[in-house]
């Protein structure tokens, strides 16, 4: 499988971004390199390797620490209340 220039143009259209022909060609080359690497991974002999991996959730825990925000950051907020950003409600 390889990525064509048409594939890159279609994705850029779906993402609503404009991309030059030169940039599209570079992106096509980069994506094809990634696909080639993934194809190489599929040829690795994984016989005898357990599919599951033990996972220690504690490794990813961190303490939340409140920090003072630079007042200049709030100057750019379209809406603010009590020194916090006001955002639209997303979930019902």
KEMAR-803589 format. One record per atom (N, C-alpha, C, O): z, x, y; residue in three letters; atom name. Coordinates in steps of 0.001 Angstrom, whole numbers. Example, Ala and Ser with C-alpha at 12.3 -4.5 7.8 and 13.67 -1.06 7.14 Angstrom:
2
- zz, xx, yy, r, a
- 7800, 13190, -5690, ALA, N $
- 7800, 12300, -4500, ALA, CA $
- 7800, 13200, -3300, ALA, C $
- 8465, 14236, -3319, ALA, O $
- 7080, 12850, -2250, SER, N $
- 7140, 13670, -1060, SER, CA $
- 7870, 12900, 30, SER, C $
- 8039, 13409, 1138, SER, O $
//
This chain:
92
- zz, xx, yy, r, a
- 0, 852, -1180, UNK, N $
- 0, 0, 0, UNK, CA $
- 0, 888, 1231, UNK, C $
- 706, 1895, 1287, UNK, O $
- -790, 508, 2201, UNK, N $
- -783, 1254, 3458, UNK, CA $
- -894, 273, 4624, UNK, C $
- -1395, -843, 4484, UNK, O $
- -419, 720, 5757, UNK, N $
- -440, -88, 6971, UNK, CA $
- -1758, 169, 7695, UNK, C $
- -2167, 1316, 7874, UNK, O $
- -2410, -900, 8103, UNK, N $
- -3649, -774, 8866, UNK, CA $
- -3363, -960, 10354, UNK, C $
- -2286, -1416, 10740, UNK, O $
- -4322, -608, 11163, UNK, N $
- -4185, -790, 12604, UNK, CA $
- -4073, -2284, 12923, UNK, C $
- -3413, -2673, 13886, UNK, O $
- -4730, -3120, 12097, UNK, N $
- -4635, -4566, 12292, UNK, CA $
- -3212, -5058, 12020, UNK, C $
- -2726, -5965, 12695, UNK, O $
- -2543, -4457, 11026, UNK, N $
- -1157, -4820, 10739, UNK, CA $
- -262, -4518, 11945, UNK, C $
- 570, -5339, 12332, UNK, O $
- -441, -3345, 12525, UNK, N $
- 366, -2951, 13686, UNK, CA $
- 88, -3889, 14853, UNK, C $
- 1018, -4306, 15544, UNK, O $
- -1169, -4223, 15078, UNK, N $
- -1516, -5128, 16181, UNK, CA $
- -938, -6520, 15954, UNK, C $
- -487, -7171, 16897, UNK, O $
- -952, -6978, 14698, UNK, N $
- -405, -8301, 14394, UNK, CA $
- 1102, -8329, 14659, UNK, C $
- 1616, -9277, 15252, UNK, O $
- 1801, -7286, 14218, UNK, N $
- 3251, -7232, 14430, UNK, CA $
- 3563, -7147, 15921, UNK, C $
- 4501, -7791, 16393, UNK, O $
- 2787, -6360, 16668, UNK, N $
- 3040, -6263, 18110, UNK, CA $
- 2792, -7614, 18785, UNK, C $
- 3496, -7977, 19728, UNK, O $
- 1802, -8350, 18307, UNK, N $
- 1536, -9684, 18851, UNK, CA $
- 2702, -10624, 18534, UNK, C $
- 3160, -11364, 19404, UNK, O $
- 3178, -10593, 17286, UNK, N $
- 4293, -11450, 16893, UNK, CA $
- 5565, -11098, 17657, UNK, C $
- 6375, -11971, 17968, UNK, O $
- 5731, -9808, 17958, UNK, N $
- 6912, -9364, 18701, UNK, CA $
- 6732, -9542, 20204, UNK, C $
- 7652, -9299, 20985, UNK, O $
- 5545, -9966, 20594, UNK, N $
- 5224, -10191, 22007, UNK, CA $
- 5398, -8914, 22839, UNK, C $
- 5961, -8928, 23934, UNK, O $
- 4894, -7820, 22279, UNK, N $
- 4885, -6558, 23020, UNK, CA $
- 3460, -6042, 23055, UNK, C $
- 2705, -6191, 22094, UNK, O $
- 3110, -5443, 24157, UNK, N $
- 1783, -4853, 24242, UNK, CA $
- 1877, -3392, 23828, UNK, C $
- 2867, -2714, 24104, UNK, O $
- 840, -2924, 23168, UNK, N $
- 840, -1566, 22655, UNK, CA $
- -571, -1000, 22807, UNK, C $
- -1554, -1668, 22487, UNK, O $
- -658, 208, 23288, UNK, N $
- -1970, 839, 23475, UNK, CA $
- -2557, 1211, 22115, UNK, C $
- -1835, 1294, 21121, UNK, O $
- -3860, 1433, 22079, UNK, N $
- -4537, 1832, 20840, UNK, CA $
- -3970, 3149, 20320, UNK, C $
- -3793, 3326, 19115, UNK, O $
- -3686, 4076, 21243, UNK, N $
- -3153, 5384, 20832, UNK, CA $
- -1765, 5217, 20209, UNK, C $
- -1464, 5817, 19177, UNK, O $
- -922, 4397, 20844, UNK, N $
- 432, 4160, 20346, UNK, CA $
- 374, 3414, 19006, UNK, C $
- 1167, 3693, 18107, UNK, O $
- -556, 2475, 18876, UNK, N $
- -709, 1730, 17627, UNK, CA $
- -1118, 2674, 16500, UNK, C $
- -634, 2543, 15375, UNK, O $
- -1987, 3603, 16789, UNK, N $
- -2430, 4568, 15775, UNK, CA $
- -1270, 5466, 15353, UNK, C $
- -1094, 5737, 14165, UNK, O $
- -480, 5927, 16320, UNK, N $
- 676, 6761, 16000, UNK, CA $
- 1675, 5970, 15162, UNK, C $
- 2234, 6494, 14199, UNK, O $
- 1898, 4710, 15526, UNK, N $
- 2828, 3880, 14786, UNK, CA $
- 2320, 3639, 13370, UNK, C $
- 3105, 3638, 12422, UNK, O $
- 1023, 3436, 13217, UNK, N $
- 430, 3240, 11892, UNK, CA $
- 674, 4471, 11028, UNK, C $
- 1059, 4349, 9865, UNK, O $
- 451, 5658, 11594, UNK, N $
- 685, 6897, 10859, UNK, CA $
- 2151, 7035, 10462, UNK, C $
- 2460, 7397, 9327, UNK, O $
- 3052, 6745, 11400, UNK, N $
- 4492, 6849, 11125, UNK, CA $
- 4914, 5869, 10029, UNK, C $
- 5669, 6231, 9126, UNK, O $
- 4429, 4641, 10108, UNK, N $
- 4791, 3644, 9103, UNK, CA $
- 4242, 4022, 7730, UNK, C $
- 4903, 3806, 6714, UNK, O $
- 3049, 4579, 7699, UNK, N $
- 2489, 5023, 6421, UNK, CA $
- 3297, 6176, 5830, UNK, C $
- 3429, 6273, 4610, UNK, O $
- 3835, 7044, 6674, UNK, N $
- 4702, 8123, 6186, UNK, CA $
- 5970, 7546, 5571, UNK, C $
- 6431, 8020, 4532, UNK, O $
- 6538, 6521, 6214, UNK, N $
- 7742, 5873, 5685, UNK, CA $
- 7432, 5229, 4332, UNK, C $
- 8198, 5384, 3380, UNK, O $
- 6316, 4511, 4245, UNK, N $
- 5939, 3875, 2984, UNK, CA $
- 5715, 4905, 1886, UNK, C $
- 6100, 4683, 738, UNK, O $
- 5104, 6014, 2224, UNK, N $
- 4876, 7087, 1251, UNK, CA $
- 6219, 7621, 741, UNK, C $
- 6376, 7877, -453, UNK, O $
- 7169, 7784, 1639, UNK, N $
- 8493, 8252, 1242, UNK, CA $
- 9158, 7256, 304, UNK, C $
- 9758, 7653, -695, UNK, O $
- 9059, 5962, 614, UNK, N $
- 9657, 4928, -240, UNK, CA $
- 8988, 4938, -1612, UNK, C $
- 9664, 4760, -2625, UNK, O $
- 7678, 5143, -1661, UNK, N $
- 6983, 5233, -2945, UNK, CA $
- 7505, 6418, -3753, UNK, C $
- 7639, 6325, -4973, UNK, O $
- 7800, 7523, -3086, UNK, N $
- 8357, 8683, -3778, UNK, CA $
- 9726, 8338, -4356, UNK, C $
- 10049, 8760, -5467, UNK, O $
- 10528, 7584, -3627, UNK, N $
- 11849, 7199, -4119, UNK, CA $
- 11756, 6359, -5386, UNK, C $
- 12603, 6470, -6272, UNK, O $
- 10731, 5524, -5472, UNK, N $
- 10606, 4662, -6652, UNK, CA $
- 10272, 5463, -7905, UNK, C $
- 10434, 4961, -9017, UNK, O $
- 9813, 6694, -7744, UNK, N $
- 9499, 7515, -8913, UNK, CA $
- 10699, 8326, -9399, UNK, C $
- 10590, 9024, -10407, UNK, O $
- 11826, 8256, -8721, UNK, N $
- 13020, 8995, -9116, UNK, CA $
- 13612, 8368, -10377, UNK, C $
- 13771, 7150, -10459, UNK, O $
- 13937, 9211, -11357, UNK, N $
- 14523, 8738, -12610, UNK, CA $
- 15999, 8411, -12385, UNK, C $
- 16810, 9303, -12135, UNK, O $
- 16334, 7135, -12477, UNK, N $
- 17707, 6686, -12236, UNK, CA $
- 18370, 6234, -13525, UNK, C $
- 19371, 5518, -13491, UNK, O $
- 17818, 6650, -14667, UNK, N $
- 18385, 6254, -15964, UNK, CA $
- 19812, 6774, -16066, UNK, C $
- 20094, 7929, -15745, UNK, O $
- 20694, 5912, -16512, UNK, N $
- 22081, 6309, -16695, UNK, CA $
- 22934, 6213, -15450, UNK, C $
- 24125, 6521, -15488, UNK, O $
- 22346, 5793, -14351, UNK, N $
- 23109, 5644, -13110, UNK, CA $
- 23499, 4182, -12968, UNK, C $
- 22648, 3294, -13038, UNK, O $
- 24776, 3938, -12772, UNK, N $
- 25282, 2575, -12629, UNK, CA $
- 24739, 1960, -11345, UNK, C $
- 24720, 2606, -10297, UNK, O $
- 24298, 709, -11435, UNK, N $
- 23743, 21, -10267, UNK, CA $
- 24798, -280, -9214, UNK, C $
- 24491, -336, -8023, UNK, O $
- 26038, -474, -9645, UNK, N $
- 27067, -816, -8670, UNK, CA $
- 27747, 445, -8158, UNK, C $
- 27832, 1458, -8852, UNK, O $
- 28214, 354, -6956, UNK, N $
- 28902, 1467, -6318, UNK, CA $
- 30255, 966, -5868, UNK, C $
- 30361, -113, -5285, UNK, O $
- 31296, 1747, -6137, UNK, N $
- 32602, 1342, -5639, UNK, CA $
- 32613, 1470, -4136, UNK, C $
- 32072, 2415, -3562, UNK, O $
- 33230, 515, -3529, UNK, N $
- 33211, 446, -2068, UNK, CA $
- 34632, 317, -1569, UNK, C $
- 35369, -574, -1992, UNK, O $
- 35008, 1182, -692, UNK, N $
- 36348, 1129, -110, UNK, CA $
- 36220, 606, 1320, UNK, C $
- 35809, 1335, 2223, UNK, O $
- 36577, -663, 1515, UNK, N $
- 36419, -1291, 2828, UNK, CA $
- 37279, -627, 3880, UNK, C $
- 36970, -710, 5069, UNK, O $
- 38347, 27, 3474, UNK, N $
- 39235, 645, 4450, UNK, CA $
- 38532, 1755, 5231, UNK, C $
- 38937, 2085, 6346, UNK, O $
- 37494, 2321, 4653, UNK, N $
- 36774, 3382, 5353, UNK, CA $
- 36147, 2880, 6653, UNK, C $
- 35952, 3645, 7597, UNK, O $
- 35830, 1567, 6686, UNK, N $
- 35129, 1020, 7836, UNK, CA $
- 36045, 283, 8807, UNK, C $
- 35589, -251, 9818, UNK, O $
- 37334, 258, 8494, UNK, N $
- 38252, -402, 9407, UNK, CA $
- 38501, 480, 10619, UNK, C $
- 38532, 1706, 10520, UNK, O $
- 38673, -150, 11729, UNK, N $
- 39038, 578, 12937, UNK, CA $
- 39925, -330, 13759, UNK, C $
- 39868, -1553, 13637, UNK, O $
- 40726, 263, 14577, UNK, N $
- 41571, -557, 15434, UNK, CA $
- 40801, -870, 16709, UNK, C $
- 40117, -13, 17268, UNK, O $
- 40924, -2087, 17148, UNK, N $
- 40300, -2478, 18403, UNK, CA $
- 41224, -2079, 19545, UNK, C $
- 42410, -2406, 19551, UNK, O $
- 40671, -1387, 20478, UNK, N $
- 41449, -908, 21613, UNK, CA $
- 40807, -1435, 22886, UNK, C $
- 39624, -1207, 23136, UNK, O $
- 41587, -2134, 23681, UNK, N $
- 41078, -2639, 24954, UNK, CA $
- 41004, -1491, 25956, UNK, C $
- 41918, -673, 26052, UNK, O $
- 39917, -1446, 26689, UNK, N $
- 39757, -415, 27714, UNK, CA $
- 39414, -1091, 29033, UNK, C $
- 38865, -2193, 29057, UNK, O $
- 39732, -443, 30084, UNK, N $
- 39400, -970, 31410, UNK, CA $
- 37900, -850, 31624, UNK, C $
- 37295, 178, 31320, UNK, O $
- 37315, -1909, 32147, UNK, N $
- 35890, -1913, 32434, UNK, CA $
- 35665, -1443, 33861, UNK, C $
- 36423, -1773, 34773, UNK, O $
- 34619, -676, 34028, UNK, N $
- 34253, -221, 35365, UNK, CA $
- 33891, -1453, 36202, UNK, C $
- 33030, -2228, 35784, UNK, O $
- 34507, -1658, 37352, UNK, N $
- 34224, -2850, 38168, UNK, CA $
- 32753, -2981, 38542, UNK, C $
- 32272, -4091, 38772, UNK, O $
- 32042, -1876, 38606, UNK, N $
- 30618, -1932, 38965, UNK, CA $
- 29808, -2664, 37898, UNK, C $
- 28763, -3240, 38204, UNK, O $
- 30274, -2647, 36658, UNK, N $
- 29570, -3347, 35584, UNK, CA $
- 29579, -4848, 35856, UNK, C $
- 28572, -5525, 35644, UNK, O $
- 30689, -5360, 36317, UNK, N $
- 30807, -6795, 36570, UNK, CA $
- 29960, -7236, 37766, UNK, C $
- 29622, -8415, 37880, UNK, O $
- 29621, -6324, 38636, UNK, N $
- 28784, -6671, 39793, UNK, CA $
- 27413, -7170, 39350, UNK, C $
- 26780, -7946, 40065, UNK, O $
- 26946, -6736, 38179, UNK, N $
- 25622, -7123, 37692, UNK, CA $
- 25648, -8403, 36856, UNK, C $
- 24594, -8889, 36446, UNK, O $
- 26817, -8946, 36601, UNK, N $
- 26926, -10138, 35761, UNK, CA $
- 26417, -11363, 36516, UNK, C $
- 26821, -11599, 37655, UNK, O $
- 25525, -12153, 35888, UNK, N $
- 25056, -13376, 36541, UNK, CA $
- 26185, -14385, 36711, UNK, C $
- 26237, -15100, 37712, UNK, O $
- 27103, -14447, 35718, UNK, N $
- 28271, -15316, 35807, UNK, CA $
- 29471, -14546, 35283, UNK, C $
- 29381, -13841, 34278, UNK, O $
- 30583, -14685, 35966, UNK, N $
- 31799, -14026, 35505, UNK, CA $
- 32988, -14904, 35832, UNK, C $
- 32957, -15715, 36758, UNK, O $
- 34046, -14719, 35038, UNK, N $
- 35262, -15489, 35239, UNK, CA $
- 36429, -14650, 34709, UNK, C $
- 36399, -14185, 33569, UNK, O $
- 37428, -14464, 35522, UNK, N $
- 38610, -13671, 35139, UNK, CA $
- 38202, -12279, 34653, UNK, C $
- 38740, -11784, 33663, UNK, O $
- 37269, -11660, 35337, UNK, N $
- 36780, -10320, 35012, UNK, CA $
- 36173, -10238, 33607, UNK, C $
- 36275, -9214, 32933, UNK, O $
- 35530, -11354, 33174, UNK, N $
- 34833, -11399, 31898, UNK, CA $
- 33453, -12011, 32115, UNK, C $
- 33253, -12811, 33030, UNK, O $
- 32508, -11628, 31267, UNK, N $
- 31176, -12210, 31317, UNK, CA $
- 31214, -13636, 30802, UNK, C $
- 31871, -13909, 29798, UNK, O $
- 30521, -14556, 31469, UNK, N $
- 30378, -15926, 30997, UNK, CA $
- 28998, -16020, 30358, UNK, C $
- 27983, -15731, 30992, UNK, O $
- 28979, -16425, 29101, UNK, N $
- 27715, -16534, 28361, UNK, CA $
- 27540, -17951, 27860, UNK, C $
- 28523, -18672, 27689, UNK, O $
- 26295, -18366, 27619, UNK, N $
- 26074, -19724, 27128, UNK, CA $
- 26651, -19914, 25728, UNK, C $
- 26695, -18973, 24936, UNK, O $
- 27086, -21116, 25434, UNK, N $
- 27598, -21456, 24104, UNK, CA $
- 26423, -21439, 23129, UNK, C $
- 25383, -22042, 23395, UNK, O $
- 26589, -20751, 22002, UNK, N $
- 25500, -20620, 21044, UNK, CA $
- 25693, -21544, 19856, UNK, C $
- 24747, -22203, 19425, UNK, O $
- 26887, -21599, 19331, UNK, N $
- 27169, -22434, 18169, UNK, CA $
- 27916, -23686, 18593, UNK, C $
- 28702, -23662, 19541, UNK, O $
- 27662, -24791, 17876, UNK, N $
- 28269, -26072, 18179, UNK, CA $
- 29739, -26030, 17999, UNK, C $
- 30417, -27035, 18213, UNK, O $
//
